[in-house]
Amino acid sequence: MVRIVFYRGKCIGCNGCVEAAPNRWRVSKKDGRCNLIEGKEKKGIYQVLVNDDEYAENVQAATNCPVKIIQVSFV
C-alpha cells in the first residue's frame, strides 16, 4: 500500500498534481485549490491509502508540486 499525504491549506492550485495523476487529483471549482480524491481530512491534512500501482504517478505529482506539500510513501 501507498500513503499519500497532502497539506491542502498551502496549495496554490498550480494543477501539476492533476496533470500527473488525474485519477487521484482534481481542482476545486470553489477555491481553485487541488483536492486529493478520497482523502480523509484531519486538522487540515488529507491522507489516503492507495494500491502500489498508483505510486509512480503520485510521486510525479509530488515532484510537480512547486510548494512541496504532497508526500508519497510505502506503508
Secondary structure, DSSP 8 states (H G I E B T S, - for coil): -EEEEEEGGG-----HHHHH-TTTEEE-TTTS-EEETT-EEETTEEEEEE-GGGHHHHHHHHHH-TT--EEEEE-
